[in-house]
């Protein structure tokens, strides 16, 4: 295995990842990128014909979907190489610092217990999800594009799964931030039940909270570029899939409707999970701690403790209540799902109107010639 795959870039210690630059997977990523570009150039005529059919008058779901997947392949390979070169080391450093944070919480709060088995279970479930996604994507694309070369389908599937992994990794990071926030809040309340050294305890919790918030920002910034690309790609597939379903319903074609439904369900589920996990992490780290500070009875503590509580509240507010952003450009929140659906409906209305215009029957305006006889 070592000769075939080289030294693995990750090894697990207490359920967390460690990184080593003495590995070959980056070379494999380059080989896969070159293979993808070679196939695109080798089958350029096939792709060109498909693209022309897509841009023709008879716009079909298969043509548009295939055009989007083909068009995204060069960008997917570029983002894959970029991610491995720049994002993966940052991601692993984030995992390592998260492990340090968890150890710090366990030292400060003796009742806190680390559960590496739970993290291992999540890691196993993600790996299992990758395999299932590979199988489902293969059958969906192969049954839809029967005339497409198999090697091209396989490369598209690999790139789709790699893009999918960005979203899963984001959810994975948000899950652990939420877990750290919940445990910190829980043991902080248990610790504050004893009023002795209340100011020192709140000050310590505030410092740990700042570390957890910085960790959430580190995790989000490490994968922001690749995640943005994945959201754009899945958004396009979702809109095209909805358009295909609406067209099939109007044509009373139930079989095509069922065939196109997985694309819509899967893409919307992925996008919704990304935004929902972001909201949960931000809410449990921000609003939940604000509620905890509010329920603390300031009348029963000394003035120094009240000052520490006010500092804690001010710290949370200055972080926009622990907002998680993509490079400070877009705040990841549950409300983005509503915005995404509203924009998708707008695009669908335009597409449906475009289809209605193409389906208008042509009117014969030529007048028959009159045969006038003298």
JORARA-V221313 format. One record per residue. N is the residue number from 1. RES is the residue in one letter. SS is DSSP state (2 for helix, 1 for strand, 0 for the rest). Layout:
# JORARA-V221313
n=(N:N)
res=(RES:RES)
ss=(SS:SS)
This chain:
# JORARA-V221313
n=(1:2:3:4:5:6:7:8:9:10:11:12:13:14:15:16:17:18:19:20:21:22:23:24:25:26:27:28:29:30:31:32:33:34:35:36:37:38:39:40:41:42:43:44:45:46:47:48:49:50:51:52:53:54:55:56:57:58:59:60:61:62:63:64:65:66:67:68:69:70:71:72:73:74:75:76:77:78:79:80:81:82:83:84:85:86:87:88:89:90:91:92:93:94:95:96:97:98:99:100:101:102:103:104:105:106:107:108:109:110:111:112:113:114:115:116:117:118:119:120:121:122:123:124:125:126:127:128:129:130:131:132:133:134:135:136:137:138:139:140:141:142:143:144:145:146:147:148:149:150:151:152:153:154:155:156:157:158:159:160:161:162:163:164:165:166:167:168:169:170:171:172:173:174:175:176:177:178:179:180:181:182:183:184:185:186:187:188:189:190:191:192:193:194:195:196:197:198:199:200:201:202:203:204:205:206:207:208:209:210:211:212:213:214:215:216:217:218:219:220:221:222:223:224:225:226:227:228:229:230:231:232:233:234:235:236:237:238:239:240:241:242:243:244:245:246:247:248:249:250:251:252:253:254:255:256:257:258:259:260:261:262:263:264:265:266:267:268:269:270:271:272:273:274:275:276:277:278:279:280:281:282:283:284:285:286:287:288:289:290:291:292:293:294:295:296:297:298:299:300:301:302:303:304:305:306:307:308:309:310:311:312:313:314:315:316:317:318:319:320:321:322:323:324:325:326:327:328:329:330:331:332:333:334:335:336:337:338:339:340:341:342:343:344:345:346:347:348:349:350:351:352:353:354:355:356:357:358:359:360:361:362:363:364:365:366:367:368:369:370:371:372:373:374)
res=(X:X:X:X:X:X:X:X:X:X:X:X:X:X:X:X:X:X:X:X:X:X:X:X:X:X:X:X:X:X:X:X:X:X:X:X:X:X:X:X:X:X:X:X:X:X:X:X:X:X:X:X:X:X:X:X:X:X:X:X:X:X:X:X:X:X:X:X:X:X:X:X:X:X:X:X:X:X:X:X:X:X:X:X:X:X:X:X:X:X:X:X:X:X:X:X:X:X:X:X:X:X:X:X:X:X:X:X:X:X:X:X:X:X:X:X:X:X:X:X:X:X:X:X:X:X:X:X:X:X:X:X:X:X:X:X:X:X:X:X:X:X:X:X:X:X:X:X:X:X:X:X:X:X:X:X:X:X:X:X:X:X:X:X:X:X:X:X:X:X:X:X:X:X:X:X:X:X:X:X:X:X:X:X:X:X:X:X:X:X:X:X:X:X:X:X:X:X:X:X:X:X:X:X:X:X:X:X:X:X:X:X:X:X:X:X:X:X:X:X:X:X:X:X:X:X:X:X:X:X:X:X:X:X:X:X:X:X:X:X:X:X:X:X:X:X:X:X:X:X:X:X:X:X:X:X:X:X:X:X:X:X:X:X:X:X:X:X:X:X:X:X:X:X:X:X:X:X:X:X:X:X:X:X:X:X:X:X:X:X:X:X:X:X:X:X:X:X:X:X:X:X:X:X:X:X:X:X:X:X:X:X:X:X:X:X:X:X:X:X:X:X:X:X:X:X:X:X:X:X:X:X:X:X:X:X:X:X:X:X:X:X:X:X:X:X:X:X:X:X:X:X:X:X:X:X:X:X:X:X:X:X:X:X:X:X:X:X:X:X:X:X:X:X)
ss=(0:2:2:2:2:0:0:0:0:1:1:1:1:0:0:1:1:1:1:0:0:0:0:0:2:2:2:2:2:2:2:2:2:2:2:2:2:2:2:2:2:2:0:2:2:2:2:2:2:2:2:2:2:2:0:0:0:0:0:0:2:2:2:2:2:2:2:2:2:2:2:2:2:2:2:2:2:2:2:2:2:2:2:2:2:2:2:2:2:2:2:2:2:2:2:2:2:2:2:2:2:2:2:2:2:2:2:2:0:0:0:0:0:0:0:2:2:2:2:2:2:2:2:2:2:2:2:2:2:2:2:2:2:2:2:2:2:2:2:2:2:2:2:2:0:0:0:0:0:2:2:2:2:2:2:2:2:2:2:2:2:2:2:2:2:2:2:2:2:2:2:2:2:2:2:2:2:2:2:2:2:2:2:2:2:2:2:2:2:2:2:2:0:0:0:0:0:2:2:2:2:2:2:2:2:2:2:2:2:2:2:2:2:2:2:2:2:2:2:2:2:2:0:2:2:2:2:2:2:2:2:2:2:2:2:2:2:2:2:2:2:2:2:2:2:2:2:2:2:2:0:0:0:2:2:2:2:2:2:2:2:2:2:2:2:2:2:2:2:2:2:2:2:2:2:2:2:2:2:2:2:2:2:2:2:0:2:2:2:2:2:2:2:2:2:0:0:2:2:2:0:0:2:2:2:2:2:2:2:2:2:2:2:2:2:2:2:2:0:0:0:0:0:0:1:1:0:0:0:1:1:0:0:0:2:2:2:2:2:2:2:2:2:2:2:2:2:2:2:2:2:2:2:2:2:2:2:2:0:0:0:0:0:0:0:0:0:0:0:0:0:0:0:0)
